[in-house]
Amino acid sequence: MSITEETIRKTAFKLIRAASTILPQDIVEALHRVHQGESNPVGRAHLESILHNIEIAKERCCPVCQDTGLPLFFVTVGLRSGLKCDIEETIARSVEEATKKVPLRENVINPLTKKNSGTNTGWGVPIIYYDIDNVDYVELTAVPKGFGSEVKSSLVYIPTSRSIDEGVKRCVLDHVIADAGEACPPYIIGVGLGGTGDVALHLAKKALFRSPVGSPNNDSLVAELESKLLDLTNRTNVGPMGSGGDNTALAVHIEMCGTHTAVVPVGITFQCWAARYSKARIHSNGSVEYVTHPFLSEGE
């Protein structure tokens, strides 16, 4: 058997709808934890509103946030998956369908003319990042990336003559304090270390969606830096929605790549509390495994 165009289309549509309306369970649980531990009454009230909003969106199957984002996908193509279709065109049709049926806000424009396509596609959108692996499935991760947090992304180069640990801490904390809550905390901070500038930013974006949220990097040195950065971030008193409090970040995730001997590129990006993503694996026999939202398999 092979993975068909129709299976990709249906799966991608379900992922977009789920990502836009129902947060992954690990994100919801993390928000409940910080709500229980928040000492600032105003910050706690913001977290109560956030959790109530999540429940309403789930019950009504409506978007968690009015900014339904720019459609991004992380796609792992298995060498033994038997994929037999134009995956980019198929995913684009799924986005168009979701825009009408969920519905999604029409966000995609031409960056020069500002013309809106009306379909959330066009001019290279949906944006798809590919990985190749020696597996027998295709993995799709749908990410509706809101721009309230996206605009806080940044790229810094730290000379290797300096302490990289201290440089990363300074960069991240400077951005957290300058943001002053505009990226809708408690957020996830993604940090990409190494490679070239574009690679560092890609690693930072990928780091945002590590699951479960808060799980440490496999490298103990990186994991230690993640822990230190989370602690320092939560000492800034930015707090939920910038109102002050104990919980500015749910997690700091770092991904790393080898780099040039002269400087270390550091990509920093933020994901607001509405950490929307949905993941599925389509196996070579045509079966679909919904990773983040298992209930989507009902009725298949």
Stockholm file with secondary structure:
# STOCKHOLM 1.0

chainA/1-300         MSITEETIRKTAFKLIRAASTILPQDIVEALHRVHQGESNPVGRAHLESILHNIEIAKERCCPVCQDTGLPLFFVTVGLRSGLKCDIEETIARSVEEATKKVPLRENVINPLTKKNSGTNTGWGVPIIYYDIDNVDYVELTAVPKGFGSEVKSSLVYIPTSRSIDEGVKRCVLDHVIADAGEACPPYIIGVGLGGTGDVALHLAKKALFRSPVGSPNNDSLVAELESKLLDLTNRTNVGPMGSGGDNTALAVHIEMCGTHTAVVPVGITFQCWAARYSKARIHSNGSVEYVTHPFLSEGE
#=GR chainA/1-300 SS CCBCHHHHHHHHHHHHHHHHHSCCHHHHHHHHHHHHHCCCHHHHHHHHHHHHHHHHHHHHTCCSSSCCCEEEEEEEEETTSCBCSCHHHHHHHHHHHHHHHTTCCCCCBCTTTCCBCSSSCBTTBSEEEEEEESSSEEEEEEEEECHHHHTTCEEEEEETTSCHHHHHHHHHHHHHHHHTTTTCSSEEEEEEEEESHHHHHHHHHHHTTCSSTTCCCSSHHHHHHHHHHHHHHHTSCCCGGGSCSSCSEEEEEEEEEEECSSEEEEEEEEECSCCCCEEEEEETTSCEEESSCGGGGTTC
#=GC SS_cons         CCBCHHHHHHHHHHHHHHHHHSCCHHHHHHHHHHHHHCCCHHHHHHHHHHHHHHHHHHHHTCCSSSCCCEEEEEEEEETTSCBCSCHHHHHHHHHHHHHHHTTCCCCCBCTTTCCBCSSSCBTTBSEEEEEEESSSEEEEEEEEECHHHHTTCEEEEEETTSCHHHHHHHHHHHHHHHHTTTTCSSEEEEEEEEESHHHHHHHHHHHTTCSSTTCCCSSHHHHHHHHHHHHHHHTSCCCGGGSCSSCSEEEEEEEEEEECSSEEEEEEEEECSCCCCEEEEEETTSCEEESSCGGGGTTC
//
